[in-house]
């Protein structure tokens, strides 16, 4: 799942969305996957912990907006290259 989200990020480097938006737009285009919300959140949390996604909080309505950290694109690319062949 991490690789799939990173691949999406490379195609959409200006991507920004809420958790629900990520489910609807970032992964819904991948019908072969039936991801549970908990798995999606764990993957997002991993990407945030690596600094590959940033979080912005908005007040009304209160929610998190996840955005690509463009300063870390090279790290994501190296990760993708390393693990892409293992799928």
C-alpha angles and dihedrals in degrees: 000000000000091000092050093052091047090050089052090050091054090053093044108031093168092054116143124167150141122257090265091047091053090053093046101041110016099047108013088082087067102074092175088071125076100184124183117230090242090057092048091050092048090052092048090048090052092051090049092048089054090050091242093119124039126209125223119186121216125195107213108076094004109242145127123257115204118208136179114261099225091192088068099047092109091055091051090048091053090048091049093049091049097050105027093086092054097064 
